[in-house]
Amino acid sequence: MSVSKELHISSACVEGSTPSLRAEDAEGREHIGGMSFMGKGTKFLNEGTGVIVIGITGREASQVVIESEKLFPGIVKCGVTPGKGGSVLKEDCPVPVFDTVKDALKIEELKESVNTGLVYVPPTSVLDAVDELIGNGIKLIYIITEHVPIRDSIIIYELAKEKGITIVGGTSLGCYVPSVGRIGAIGGKDPSTAFQDGSIVVLSKSGGLTVTTSEMLKRRGFGIYMALAVGGDVIACTTFADVLPELEKDKNVQACVIMGEPGGTYEEQVAELVAKGGYTKPLAVFIAGVFQEMMPEGVSFGHAGAIVERGMGKATNKIKMLEEAGKKTGTIKVAKFYHELINALVSMGVKRDFEDGSSDEVMPLYSTLK
């Protein structure tokens, strides 16, 4: 079957499903790529999102695309793998594959619907992939790849700022908006285990902690509006402070939860933004890694970016700045312990989206076994 014919059925891997591409927003918000959108979502993921996957036929990328298309048919429009143009990903998931982004966007249907790039290529190929996406007009790019060379990351960062492009990553697990869509592997095969529709945004460098925090919130009656893993590389193209202004103007967002860690100045940027009035909604924060200050400077724990040098990026400094901003505005609560994020939200008057499903009764994990 030719790709041109395949396009008519490749918008969904589930028969009879079609993507949502509604074009107007009552608030007049503009969707990335020049499209406007209705209903739920931010510029990072919404009902008008159409994804092109670079490296789509790779082992990890193909698995993620197949799973994502089963969950949200039609969000992945096409993919690129040089040398495999003219084929489709799988017979039961017929997403068309092209040799280049330029070839893909020659198809009018794809030119109109593709606005987001998802990069699944080896570290040394990421810069070329990003450059190709930017050169073909893609305004939002997720980099899933780990260990991108720092020199390349700097070039990518400067490109994004120069061209006005939003790049999330590297080392991002992606983004999830319940009932709307998923970009990347966040949430695994069954995101419903951790995510339930609601009004809280979860931000973290860690994909795993983004999911774990969302699951904890779900158990305690707080649903998720968006979960975004910004990535833990030394050079972050999108920081927490870059995301918060987007949430400030979204009436669907009640509050935000941030999982912070040592390294970088991203949490300090949040404190400065809030102190200046750039974000006024409730913000619950947990900063992990206070123990790291007992270790020699220059030792990295976890993410590549979780490194403290010359006294910069210490967890205690981040906590201090956030607490000071919270005292000034009343909108930030820093949890001493991870599970106290729930208390932080409640103390700021954030309402639950549904009933708290937790219990004071503690049962052994295998208590039902005979």
C-alpha positions as CSV (number, residue, x, y, z in Angstrom):
1,M,0.0,0.0,0.0
2,S,1.4,3.4,-0.9
3,V,1.9,6.1,1.7
4,S,-0.5,8.5,0.0
5,K,-3.3,5.9,0.3
6,E,-2.2,5.0,3.8
7,L,-2.5,8.5,5.0
8,H,-6.3,8.2,4.9
9,I,-6.2,5.6,7.6
10,S,-3.0,6.4,9.5
11,S,-4.6,9.1,11.6
12,A,-5.6,6.4,14.0
13,C,-4.4,2.9,14.9
14,V,-7.9,2.1,16.2
15,E,-10.5,1.8,13.5
16,G,-13.1,4.4,13.4
17,S,-11.2,7.0,15.5
18,T,-10.3,10.4,14.3
19,P,-8.1,13.2,15.7
20,S,-9.6,16.3,17.2
21,L,-8.5,19.4,15.3
22,R,-11.0,22.1,16.5
23,A,-9.9,25.4,15.4
24,E,-11.2,28.2,17.7
25,D,-10.8,29.1,21.3
26,A,-13.3,31.2,23.2
27,E,-10.4,32.8,25.0
28,G,-8.7,33.6,21.7
29,R,-5.6,31.7,22.7
30,E,-3.3,30.8,19.8
31,H,-2.1,27.3,19.3
32,I,1.5,26.6,18.4
33,G,2.0,26.4,14.6
34,G,-0.6,29.1,14.0
35,M,-3.5,26.9,15.0
36,S,-6.0,27.8,17.7
37,F,-7.6,25.2,19.9
38,M,-10.6,24.5,22.1
39,G,-11.0,22.9,25.4
40,K,-8.2,21.5,27.5
41,G,-4.5,21.8,27.1
42,T,-1.6,24.3,27.0
43,K,0.9,25.0,24.2
44,F,2.8,22.0,25.3
45,L,0.0,19.6,24.5
46,N,-3.6,20.3,23.4
47,E,-6.4,19.1,21.2
48,G,-4.7,20.5,18.1
49,T,-1.3,18.8,18.7
50,G,0.0,16.7,15.8
51,V,3.3,14.9,16.3
52,I,6.1,14.0,13.9
53,V,8.6,11.5,15.4
54,I,12.2,11.6,14.4
55,G,13.7,8.1,14.6
56,I,10.2,6.5,14.6
57,T,11.3,3.0,13.6
58,G,13.8,2.6,16.5
59,R,13.0,0.1,19.2
60,E,12.0,2.5,21.9
61,A,10.3,5.1,19.6
62,S,8.2,2.5,17.8
63,Q,7.0,1.0,21.0
64,V,6.0,4.4,22.4
65,V,4.2,5.4,19.2
66,I,2.2,2.2,19.1
67,E,1.2,2.5,22.8
68,S,0.4,6.2,22.4
69,E,-1.8,5.6,19.3
70,K,-3.8,3.0,21.2
71,L,-4.4,5.5,24.0
72,F,-5.0,8.6,21.8
73,P,-5.5,7.6,18.2
74,G,-4.3,10.2,15.7
75,I,-1.9,12.3,17.8
76,V,1.1,10.9,15.9
77,K,0.7,12.0,12.3
78,C,3.9,10.6,10.8
79,G,7.6,9.8,11.4
80,V,11.0,10.1,9.9
81,T,13.7,7.4,9.5
82,P,16.2,8.0,6.6
83,G,16.1,5.1,4.2
84,K,12.7,3.9,5.2
85,G,10.6,6.5,3.5
86,G,7.4,5.1,1.8
87,S,6.7,2.5,4.5
88,V,4.5,2.5,7.5
89,L,5.4,1.8,11.1
90,K,3.4,-1.4,11.5
91,E,0.5,-3.0,9.7
92,D,-1.7,-2.6,12.7
93,C,-0.4,0.9,13.4
94,P,0.0,2.4,9.9
95,V,1.7,5.7,10.8
96,P,3.5,6.8,7.6
97,V,7.3,7.0,7.6
98,F,9.4,9.4,5.5
99,D,13.1,9.9,4.7
100,T,13.0,13.6,5.9
101,V,10.8,16.1,7.6
102,K,10.7,18.0,4.3
103,D,9.3,15.0,2.5
104,A,6.6,14.5,5.1
105,L,5.4,18.1,5.0
106,K,5.1,18.0,1.2
107,I,1.8,16.1,2.0
108,E,-0.8,18.8,2.4
109,E,-2.7,16.9,5.1
110,L,0.5,16.6,7.2
111,K,1.6,20.2,6.5
112,E,-1.7,21.3,8.0
113,S,-1.7,19.0,11.1
114,V,1.9,18.5,12.2
115,N,3.1,21.1,14.7
116,T,5.2,19.2,17.2
117,G,8.4,17.2,16.9
118,L,9.4,14.3,19.1
119,V,13.1,13.3,18.9
120,Y,14.2,9.7,19.5
121,V,17.6,9.5,17.9
122,P,21.1,8.8,19.3
123,P,22.8,11.6,21.3
124,T,25.1,12.8,18.5
125,S,22.2,13.0,16.0
126,V,19.9,15.2,18.2
127,L,21.3,18.5,17.0
128,D,20.8,17.6,13.3
129,A,17.2,16.4,14.1
130,V,16.3,19.6,15.9
131,D,17.9,21.7,13.2
132,E,15.8,19.9,10.6
133,L,12.6,20.3,12.5
134,I,13.2,24.0,13.1
135,G,14.2,24.5,9.4
136,N,10.8,23.1,8.4
137,G,8.7,25.3,10.7
138,I,8.1,23.1,13.7
139,K,7.6,25.4,16.8
140,L,7.5,22.8,19.6
141,I,10.1,20.0,20.0
142,Y,10.5,17.4,22.7
143,I,13.9,15.7,23.1
144,I,13.6,12.3,24.8
145,T,17.3,11.3,24.1
146,E,19.6,11.2,27.1
147,H,23.3,12.2,27.2
148,V,23.1,14.8,24.4
149,P,26.6,16.4,24.2
150,I,26.7,19.6,26.3
151,R,28.2,21.5,23.3
152,D,25.2,20.5,21.2
153,S,22.8,21.3,24.0
154,I,24.1,24.8,24.1
155,I,23.7,25.2,20.4
156,I,20.1,23.9,20.6
157,Y,19.3,26.2,23.5
158,E,20.6,29.2,21.5
159,L,18.7,28.1,18.4
160,A,15.5,27.9,20.4
161,K,15.9,31.4,21.8
162,E,16.9,32.9,18.5
163,K,14.0,31.3,16.5
164,G,11.4,31.6,19.2
165,I,11.0,27.8,19.4
166,T,9.9,25.9,22.5
167,I,12.1,22.9,23.1
168,V,11.5,20.5,26.1
169,G,14.5,18.4,27.1
170,G,16.8,16.7,26.6
171,T,16.1,13.7,28.8
172,S,12.4,14.6,28.9
173,L,9.9,11.7,29.4
174,G,7.2,13.9,27.7
175,C,3.9,15.4,28.5
176,Y,0.5,14.0,29.5
177,V,-2.9,15.7,29.5
178,P,-5.7,13.3,30.6
179,S,-8.5,12.8,28.0
180,V,-6.5,14.9,25.5
181,G,-3.2,13.1,24.7
182,R,0.3,12.0,25.4
183,I,3.7,12.9,24.0
184,G,6.5,10.4,24.8
185,A,6.3,7.5,27.2
186,I,5.1,9.3,30.3
187,G,2.7,7.1,32.2
188,G,3.7,3.8,30.5
189,K,1.2,1.4,29.0
190,D,-1.6,2.4,31.3
191,P,-1.4,6.0,32.4
192,S,-4.8,5.8,34.1
193,T,-3.1,4.1,37.0
194,A,-1.4,7.4,37.9
195,F,-3.4,10.1,36.2
196,Q,-7.0,11.2,36.6
197,D,-8.5,14.3,35.1
198,G,-8.4,17.4,37.3
199,S,-7.0,20.8,37.9
200,I,-3.4,20.4,39.1
201,V,-0.2,20.7,37.0
202,V,2.8,18.6,38.0
203,L,6.3,19.7,36.9
204,S,9.5,17.8,37.4
205,K,12.9,17.2,35.8
206,S,12.3,13.5,36.4
207,G,9.8,11.6,34.3
208,G,9.4,8.9,37.0
209,L,8.7,11.4,39.8
210,T,6.2,13.3,37.5
211,V,4.2,10.0,37.3
212,T,4.7,9.1,41.0
213,T,3.6,12.5,42.2
214,S,0.6,12.4,39.9
215,E,-0.4,9.0,41.4
216,M,0.0,10.3,44.9
217,L,-2.2,13.3,44.1
218,K,-4.8,11.0,42.5
219,R,-5.1,8.9,45.7
220,R,-5.7,12.0,47.7
221,G,-8.4,13.5,45.5
222,F,-6.4,15.8,43.3
223,G,-6.6,15.3,39.5
224,I,-4.1,16.2,36.9
225,Y,-4.6,18.9,34.3
226,M,-1.1,18.4,32.8
227,A,2.0,16.5,33.8
228,L,5.3,17.7,32.2
229,A,8.8,16.3,32.6
230,V,11.1,19.1,31.5
231,G,14.2,16.8,31.6
232,G,17.3,16.7,33.8
233,D,20.1,17.6,31.5
234,V,22.7,20.2,32.5
235,I,21.3,22.5,29.8
236,A,17.5,22.7,30.1
237,C,15.8,24.3,27.1
238,T,12.5,24.7,29.1
239,T,12.6,25.5,32.8
240,F,9.8,25.6,35.5
241,A,9.8,29.4,35.2
242,D,9.2,29.1,31.5
243,V,6.1,27.0,32.0
244,L,4.4,28.9,34.9
245,P,3.3,32.0,32.9
246,E,1.4,29.6,30.6
247,L,-0.5,28.2,33.5
248,E,-1.2,31.6,35.0
249,K,-3.5,32.5,32.2
250,D,-5.3,29.1,32.0
251,K,-8.6,29.1,33.8
252,N,-8.5,25.3,34.0
253,V,-5.4,25.3,36.2
254,Q,-6.1,25.6,40.0
255,A,-2.6,25.0,41.3
256,C,0.9,23.6,40.4
257,V,3.2,21.1,42.1
258,I,6.9,21.2,41.4
259,M,9.4,18.5,42.2
260,G,12.8,20.2,42.6
261,E,16.3,18.9,43.2
262,P,19.9,20.2,43.6
263,G,21.7,21.7,40.6
264,G,21.0,24.6,38.3
265,T,19.0,27.7,39.3
266,Y,15.5,26.6,38.0
267,E,13.8,26.7,41.4
268,E,15.4,30.0,42.2
269,Q,14.0,31.3,39.0
270,V,10.5,30.2,40.2
271,A,11.0,32.1,43.4
272,E,11.9,35.3,41.6
273,L,9.0,34.9,39.1
274,V,6.5,34.5,41.9
275,A,8.0,37.3,44.0
276,K,7.5,39.6,41.0
277,G,3.9,38.6,40.5
278,G,4.5,36.5,37.3
279,Y,2.7,33.6,38.8
280,T,0.0,34.0,41.4
281,K,-1.7,30.7,41.8
282,P,-1.0,28.2,44.6
283,L,2.4,26.5,44.2
284,A,3.4,23.4,46.3
285,V,7.1,22.5,46.0
286,F,9.3,19.7,47.3
287,I,13.1,20.0,47.0
288,A,14.9,16.7,47.2
289,G,18.5,16.1,47.9
290,V,19.3,18.1,51.1
291,F,21.5,15.2,52.1
292,Q,23.8,16.0,49.1
293,E,25.2,19.0,50.9
294,M,27.0,16.6,53.2
295,M,28.9,15.2,50.2
296,P,31.9,16.7,48.5
297,E,31.1,19.4,46.0
298,G,31.1,18.4,42.3
299,V,29.5,15.0,43.1
300,S,26.4,14.3,40.9
301,F,23.3,12.4,42.2
302,G,20.6,11.3,39.7
303,H,20.3,13.7,36.8
304,A,23.2,15.2,34.9
305,G,22.0,18.6,36.0
306,A,21.8,17.6,39.7
307,I,25.3,18.9,40.5
308,V,26.4,21.6,43.0
309,E,29.5,23.6,42.2
310,R,31.0,26.6,44.0
311,G,28.0,26.7,46.4
312,M,25.5,27.2,43.5
313,G,22.4,25.1,43.2
314,K,22.2,23.9,46.8
315,A,18.8,22.4,47.9
316,T,18.8,24.5,51.1
317,N,19.3,27.7,49.1
318,K,16.4,26.8,46.8
319,I,14.2,26.1,49.8
320,K,15.2,29.4,51.5
321,M,14.4,31.5,48.4
322,L,11.1,29.7,47.8
323,E,10.0,30.1,51.4
324,E,10.9,33.8,51.3
325,A,8.8,34.3,48.2
326,G,6.0,32.4,49.9
327,K,6.0,34.6,52.9
328,K,5.8,37.7,50.6
329,T,3.0,36.4,48.4
330,G,1.3,33.6,50.4
331,T,1.2,31.4,47.3
332,I,4.2,29.1,47.8
333,K,4.4,26.3,50.3
334,V,7.6,24.2,50.5
335,A,7.0,20.6,51.8
336,K,9.7,19.4,54.2
337,F,8.8,15.8,53.2
338,Y,7.5,14.5,49.9
339,H,4.1,13.3,51.1
340,E,3.5,16.7,52.7
341,L,2.9,18.1,49.2
342,I,-0.8,17.2,49.9
343,N,-0.9,19.2,53.1
344,A,0.8,22.1,51.3
345,L,-2.0,22.2,48.7
346,V,-4.8,21.9,51.3
347,S,-3.2,24.7,53.5
348,M,-3.4,27.1,50.5
349,G,-7.1,26.4,50.0
350,V,-6.7,24.2,46.9
351,K,-10.0,22.2,46.5
352,R,-9.9,18.5,45.7
353,D,-11.2,17.5,42.3
354,F,-12.8,14.4,43.7
355,E,-13.1,12.4,46.9
356,D,-9.9,11.5,48.8
357,G,-9.4,7.8,48.3
358,S,-6.9,7.3,51.0
359,S,-7.4,5.6,54.3
360,D,-5.9,5.6,57.7
361,E,-5.9,1.8,57.7
362,V,-2.6,0.3,56.6
363,M,-2.9,-3.2,55.1
364,P,0.0,-5.6,54.2
365,L,0.6,-5.6,50.5
366,Y,-0.4,-9.3,50.1
367,S,-3.1,-9.3,52.7
368,T,-5.7,-10.8,50.3
369,L,-3.6,-13.9,49.7
370,K,-4.6,-17.1,51.4
